[in-house]
Amino acid sequence: MKIFGLFSETAIDAGLEEYHKTQGAILLDVRTSEEFADGHIPNSRNLPLLELARIEEEISEKDAPIFVYCHSGSRSKQAAAALKQMGYCNIKNIGGIIHYHGKVEK
């Protein structure tokens, strides 16, 4: 477990396993576009936390299953809370890519 109990190192891998099993799921990376370009999880969409207000342009269905990640888990936690405030009801914060054990693409 990380300091303050945020995420275990396996949280993102378990979250991705659930993402892959969920029909119609969206994998959302809320890091900056520069971080995303440096390497991201395959099939993820990038919408930086500071641009989250335009989520409806990207994802209009409020019940879409959305799996959110960032670098360490802090921004994804903020994004998940904000998405719920905006009416999205099927949000899962899977933590930070720093603990991801799979392939990344650029």
LUMMIGU-793566 format. One line per 2 residues: number of its first residue (from 1); their letters; for each residue x negated, z negated, y negated of C-alpha. Coordinates in pm, 1 decimal. Layout:
N
NUM	A	X,Z,Y ~ ...
% end
This chain:
106
1	MK	0.0,0.0,0.0 ~ -122.3,80.2,-348.4
3	IF	-157.6,-173.0,-628.1 ~ 181.4,-300.3,-744.9
5	GL	339.0,-167.3,-423.7 ~ 411.4,179.3,-561.0
7	FS	340.9,406.1,-265.1 ~ 162.9,400.6,64.8
9	ET	-77.7,682.8,132.1 ~ 163.4,833.9,384.3
11	AI	466.7,840.4,151.8 ~ 414.2,1196.1,30.3
13	DA	348.7,1331.1,380.2 ~ 664.7,1161.4,511.6
15	GL	858.4,1287.9,210.2 ~ 738.6,1641.4,272.8
17	EE	840.3,1617.6,636.4 ~ 1190.7,1521.8,522.0
19	YH	1184.3,1803.5,261.0 ~ 1105.5,2060.5,531.0
21	KT	1398.1,1934.7,742.1 ~ 1647.3,1942.6,453.3
23	QG	1840.4,2264.8,410.8 ~ 1830.1,2401.4,56.1
25	AI	1580.6,2139.6,-60.4 ~ 1372.9,2191.5,-374.2
27	LL	1019.0,2058.4,-409.3 ~ 955.7,1972.9,-774.5
29	DV	608.4,1911.2,-917.8 ~ 635.8,1732.0,-1253.4
31	RT	265.2,1749.4,-1342.4 ~ 143.9,1965.0,-1631.6
33	SE	120.6,2340.0,-1581.3 ~ -259.5,2306.4,-1590.0
35	EF	-254.7,2049.0,-1308.5 ~ -15.8,2269.3,-1112.7
37	AD	-247.0,2570.8,-1154.4 ~ -540.7,2363.9,-1025.8
39	GH	-360.6,2316.4,-693.9 ~ -10.8,2237.9,-576.0
41	IP	185.6,2195.1,-256.1 ~ 306.2,2534.0,-127.1
43	NS	662.4,2630.6,-225.3 ~ 683.2,2371.1,-502.1
45	RN	828.4,2449.3,-843.0 ~ 659.5,2324.3,-1156.0
47	LP	857.5,2158.4,-1431.8 ~ 638.8,1916.0,-1626.9
49	LL	786.3,1574.8,-1699.1 ~ 776.8,1641.0,-2074.8
51	EL	991.1,1954.1,-2021.1 ~ 1242.4,1793.7,-1785.4
53	AR	1522.1,1833.5,-2040.8 ~ 1540.4,2202.0,-1942.2
55	IE	1605.8,2121.3,-1573.6 ~ 1951.2,2281.4,-1582.8
57	EE	1784.7,2617.5,-1657.1 ~ 1592.0,2578.3,-1330.5
59	IS	1834.7,2385.7,-1107.7 ~ 2202.5,2402.5,-1196.0
61	EK	2349.7,2235.6,-886.2 ~ 2363.7,1862.0,-953.4
63	DA	2386.7,1784.1,-580.2 ~ 2083.4,1992.1,-478.7
65	PI	1833.2,1792.0,-270.5 ~ 1528.9,1755.0,-497.6
67	FV	1199.9,1606.8,-376.9 ~ 981.2,1510.1,-674.3
69	YC	604.4,1455.8,-682.8 ~ 324.1,1428.5,-938.4
71	HS	-40.5,1320.6,-930.4 ~ -12.8,950.9,-845.5
73	GS	359.8,876.2,-829.5 ~ 414.9,738.8,-1179.9
75	RS	551.5,1053.3,-1345.8 ~ 759.8,1141.0,-1040.2
77	KQ	918.7,794.5,-1059.3 ~ 1004.1,856.5,-1426.5
79	AA	1133.3,1205.6,-1347.5 ~ 1353.7,1082.1,-1062.1
81	AA	1510.5,820.5,-1291.0 ~ 1564.9,1077.9,-1566.9
83	LK	1720.7,1327.3,-1325.3 ~ 1964.0,1062.8,-1204.0
85	QM	2053.8,987.6,-1567.4 ~ 2123.4,1361.3,-1612.5
87	GY	2368.7,1355.2,-1323.8 ~ 2152.2,1482.0,-1038.2
89	CN	2255.3,1277.7,-736.8 ~ 2025.5,1379.2,-450.4
91	IK	1676.7,1290.9,-577.3 ~ 1385.8,1160.2,-374.0
93	NI	1057.3,1053.0,-531.6 ~ 786.4,1128.9,-274.2
95	GG	490.3,1006.5,-478.2 ~ 153.9,1155.4,-564.7
97	II	-39.0,1458.3,-445.8 ~ -357.7,1247.0,-444.6
99	HY	-239.0,1113.4,-107.8 ~ -132.1,1450.4,32.6
101	HG	-310.3,1556.6,351.1 ~ -200.3,1920.3,372.0
103	KV	-286.2,2257.9,227.3 ~ -267.6,2326.8,-145.1
105	EK	-238.0,2662.1,-315.8 ~ -348.8,2782.4,-656.6
% end
